[in-house]
Structures are given as structure tokens and as C-alpha cells.
Amino acid sequence: MNAAGANRELLLDRPEIIKVSLTNICNYRCVMCYNPGLRQMRGFIKEDLLWRIMEECVEAGIGKISLGATGEPLLHPKFADFLVRAKQQGLWVSTNNQCQPSNAGNNDNVVRAWNQPGQSEHLQCKSR
């Protein structure tokens, strides 16, 4: 087998997971984090863009999505809606966040969304 053939065997037809940044807004200033130094405009992903990304994942056979951020994903006011929609589309969902109750906005909606039936999901809490 030549080197070119070996490389082709290692390549995937598509990514296994898509990581989407929901926001670059963060309410912490962790010493090890690059976020406070970001010079780009702060904001949230547009809802229709995320819906399109999810649809394209399903169409392409990409079954996993990470609803993360370069900021704190739970600060996005539509986080629970995003989670429900991803699960309804059969996507396996993960996220990383600070797991601070104040970040979840309407905590009840986020908890209900996370407990919706769907693919196995993973909630990873991290200090940043």
C-alpha cells in the first residue's frame, strides 16, 4: 500500500460531529480563557442559521451536534429551543458550559428540554 492509499483509508466521508458556537458572550473573565480578549463584535447565532445547520447535518448523515460556544452557550435565550429541535431531528446533542444556574435563563425550560426523549446526550460542565 502506498502512502496515498493509506491516507484515503484514514479519511472520513463526513465529520462525525458538528460543533456550533451559539455565542461569544460570556459573563466570566477566567484568567486562562481567551474570550475576554476577543475583539470581534459580540452576539448570538441567528436562529434560522442554526435550523439550517441542523437540517444539513441530518441530510448529510451527521448524527451529532455540539451546542457550544466561544462564550457561555446557556446565555443564548433560545438554548432550550435549540436543544429540543436538535433532539426532535434525531441528533445526539452535547454541550459544555459553566453549569451556573444564573446562565440558564429559564432553568425549567432547559431542564425540560434536556430531558426530552431523543438520542443519547451528554452535558459537560466545565470551569473556564
C-alpha positions as CSV (number, residue, x, y, z in Angstrom):
1,M,0.0,0.0,0.0
2,N,1.4,3.4,-0.9
3,A,1.2,6.5,1.3
4,A,-1.7,8.0,-0.8
5,G,-3.8,4.8,-0.3
6,A,-3.1,4.8,3.5
7,N,-4.3,8.4,3.8
8,R,-7.5,7.7,1.9
9,E,-8.3,4.9,4.3
10,L,-7.9,7.2,7.3
11,L,-10.2,9.9,5.9
12,L,-13.9,10.1,6.8
13,D,-16.6,10.8,4.3
14,R,-18.0,13.4,6.6
15,P,-17.4,14.7,10.1
16,E,-18.9,12.6,13.0
17,I,-19.9,15.7,14.9
18,I,-20.5,19.4,14.1
19,K,-19.6,21.9,16.8
20,V,-21.6,25.1,16.6
21,S,-20.8,28.3,18.6
22,L,-24.1,29.7,19.8
23,T,-22.5,32.9,21.2
24,N,-19.2,34.6,22.0
25,I,-20.8,36.4,25.0
26,C,-19.6,35.3,28.4
27,N,-20.3,36.5,31.9
28,Y,-17.0,35.4,33.4
29,R,-13.4,36.6,32.9
30,C,-11.4,33.5,33.6
31,V,-7.7,34.0,33.7
32,M,-6.9,31.1,31.4
33,C,-9.6,32.0,28.8
34,Y,-9.0,33.9,25.5
35,N,-12.6,35.1,25.4
36,P,-12.1,38.4,27.3
37,G,-9.5,39.4,24.7
38,L,-11.8,38.8,21.7
39,R,-12.1,41.9,19.6
40,Q,-14.9,40.8,17.4
41,M,-18.5,42.0,17.8
42,R,-20.4,40.1,20.5
43,G,-23.6,38.4,19.7
44,F,-25.7,35.3,19.3
45,I,-26.1,32.9,16.4
46,K,-29.2,33.6,14.4
47,E,-32.0,31.1,14.9
48,D,-32.6,30.4,11.2
49,L,-28.9,29.7,10.6
50,L,-28.8,27.1,13.4
51,W,-32.0,25.5,12.0
52,R,-30.3,25.3,8.6
53,I,-27.1,23.8,10.1
54,M,-29.2,21.1,11.9
55,E,-31.2,20.3,8.7
56,E,-27.9,20.0,6.7
57,C,-26.4,17.7,9.4
58,V,-29.4,15.4,9.1
59,E,-29.3,15.4,5.3
60,A,-25.6,14.7,5.3
61,G,-25.9,11.8,7.8
62,I,-24.0,13.7,10.5
63,G,-25.8,12.5,13.7
64,K,-24.1,14.5,16.4
65,I,-24.1,18.2,17.2
66,S,-22.3,20.1,20.0
67,L,-24.2,23.3,21.0
68,G,-21.2,25.0,22.5
69,A,-19.7,28.5,22.2
70,T,-16.6,30.6,22.4
71,G,-18.7,32.2,25.2
72,E,-21.3,30.7,27.5
73,P,-23.9,28.7,25.5
74,L,-26.6,28.9,28.2
75,L,-26.7,32.6,27.8
76,H,-28.4,32.2,24.4
77,P,-32.1,33.0,25.1
78,K,-33.1,30.2,22.7
79,F,-30.8,27.5,24.1
80,A,-33.8,25.3,25.2
81,D,-35.5,25.7,21.8
82,F,-32.3,24.7,20.0
83,L,-31.9,21.6,22.3
84,V,-35.5,20.5,21.7
85,R,-35.2,20.9,17.9
86,A,-32.0,19.0,17.7
87,K,-33.4,16.1,19.6
88,Q,-36.6,16.2,17.5
89,Q,-34.4,15.8,14.4
90,G,-32.7,12.8,15.9
91,L,-29.4,14.4,16.6
92,W,-27.2,13.4,19.5
93,V,-26.5,16.5,21.5
94,S,-23.7,17.7,23.7
95,T,-22.7,21.0,25.2
96,N,-20.1,22.4,27.5
97,N,-20.9,25.2,29.9
98,Q,-20.2,26.6,33.3
99,C,-23.3,24.9,34.8
100,Q,-24.2,28.1,36.7
101,P,-28.0,28.3,37.4
102,S,-28.0,32.0,36.5
103,N,-26.7,31.2,33.0
104,A,-29.7,29.1,32.0
105,G,-32.2,31.9,31.9
106,N,-35.4,29.9,32.3
107,N,-33.8,26.9,34.1
108,D,-37.1,24.9,34.0
109,N,-37.2,25.1,30.2
110,V,-33.6,24.0,29.8
111,V,-34.1,21.0,32.2
112,R,-37.3,20.0,30.4
113,A,-35.6,20.3,27.0
114,W,-32.6,18.2,28.2
115,N,-35.0,15.5,29.5
116,Q,-36.9,15.3,26.2
117,P,-36.8,11.8,24.6
118,G,-34.2,11.5,21.9
119,Q,-30.7,10.4,21.2
120,S,-28.2,9.9,24.0
121,E,-27.0,13.2,25.1
122,H,-24.1,14.5,27.1
123,L,-23.9,17.5,29.3
124,Q,-20.4,18.5,30.3
125,C,-19.9,21.1,32.9
126,K,-16.5,22.9,32.9
127,S,-14.9,25.7,34.7
128,R,-13.4,28.1,32.1
